């Protein structure tokens, strides 16, 4: 970590998480930031040097945002009810931290990656008044496609996250961003989405269709990469910081 932030391992809501504070407290207070990890990771993903994710987290803290990164119910939740409930808990913890706007309905910005993308979107669909904006890198947009085609071998894990079987006809309307992409609940929430043009897990066509459902508020940034850390490293971090500041 650099001198711009410090982190603290804590336990709350029966789950480990990281709290990330700016060295210079924000005045006036800002909206909090939630970091939402991908499959196979945990709350420490946002301070990992892989893909320069620690660089982004430090830049966000240097812009005087306080953040929290939770385990979100496990490493393979794929946007299920457990994972979105964890974001509710994380939001509640943000209310207690210094430098975070409180009073009324606290809105938080969400910075997500891969599977964390679907977790963030499912949370935002259910809690639209509590989300300032969303940043997502190579987000999962269509769990049914991953399940049905066993993309990257994740099909069984998607099923396991939903009690043994993800069923699009019953779960798609609330758990599949591609299915509910035109939902009125998401209309008007600013989103900055980075996606890989050669991504074989989260196909570009689904991300593009999701963005096209609300082109005024959903900004796509295409990268000539796939579903890997090269994509994280290719992201313009300053663009993300500026986006957070614009929508604070």
C-alpha positions, -999 to +999 in steps of 0.1 A: +000+000+000+011+036-006+010+065+018-024+076+005-045+049+023-045+025+051-066-006+055-078-025+085-090-061+087-122-063+108-150-086+114-186-074+111-219-091+102-201-125+107-179-118+077-144-105+072-139-073+052-115-044+046-121-008+054-102+017+033-097+052+045-081+083+029-051+097+048-067+131+044-103+129+056-129+142+032-144+176+041-173+178+035-180+141+037-184+121+005-205+091-004-189+058+005-175+033-020-181-004-020-156-027-038-173-059-050-150-088-058-151-114-086-153-152-084-124-170-067-114-138-048-123-122-015-123-089+003-086-084-004-090-083-042-091-045-042-056-042-027-041-069-050-012-058-073-027-082-100-041-060-127-030-029-107-061-031-086-042-017-056-033+013-077-070+021-084-079+017-047-052+041-037-062+066-063-098+064-050-087+070-015-064+098-025-096+115-039-108+113-003-133+085-007-138+060+022-144+025+011-153-010+022-146-044+006-166-074+018-164-111+011-200-109-002-211-143+010-184-164-006-162-167-036-188-181-060-221-164-054-230-152-089-254-125-079-276-146-057-296-134-027-267-140-002-243-118-021-267-089-025-276-091+012-239-087+020-239-054+001-268-043+023-246-051+054-216-033+039-237-002+033-248-003+069-211-005+080-202+025+057-227+046+077-205+041+107-172+052+091-156+086+093-157+108+062-189+092+048-221+111+042-248+100+066-283+110+072-313+100+051-306+072+026-269+067+022-260+062-014-227+044-022-207+040-054-200+004-064-167-006-080-170-042-092-151-068-111-163-099-131-187-118-109-189-087-087-205-069-117-236-091-115-237-088-077-236-050-080-262-048-107-286-071-088-281-051-057-288-018-076-319-032-092-333-041-058-320-009-041-318+018-068-322+047-043-291+036-025-266+036-054-248+067-066-231+051-096-215+018-107-181+011-122-176-024-135-147-042-152-155-072-173-188-077-156-209-109-157-240-099-176-257-132-184-254-161-159-277-182-180-253-181-209-224-191-186-245-219-171-259-233-204-226-232-222-204-240-192-182-211-201-147-214-186-160-244-166-182-222-144-216-237-153-218-260-123-208-232-100-235-209-112-260-237-106-245-243-071-249-206-062-287-210-068-293-241-047-282-266-074-299-251-104-301-216-119-334-214-137-337-185-161-375-185-163-379-180-126-347-161-117-338-141-148-361-112-140-342-104-108-309-121-112-298-117-148-288-082-159-291-091-196-327-101-190-337-071-169-315-046-188-344-023-195-358-024-160-371+010-148-353+004-115-319+009-132-328+038-154-309+069-145-281+052-125-248+063-141-226+034-150-190+031-164-184-003-178-150-016-191-153-048-212-130-070-232-136-075-269-121-110-268-138-120-235-150-157-238-166-158-204-187-127-205-194-122-242-192-087-254-226-089-271-244-091-238-225-062-223-232-041-254-269-050-253-271-041-216-255-007-223-278+000-253-308-003-230-299+030-214-273+047-235-276+080-218-264+067-185-243+036-194-209+044-208-190+015-224-152+014-227-140-014-250-106-029-244-087-053-268-084-079-241-102-109-226-113-120-192-080-117-173-058-094-154-045-077-186-079-061-188-078-047-153-043-034-160-055-017-192-083+003-174-079+040-172-079+045-134-081+083-136-113+080-157-128+060-128-118+085-102-132+114-123-165+094-127-168+090-090-162+126-083-187+137-110-214+115-094-206+120-058 
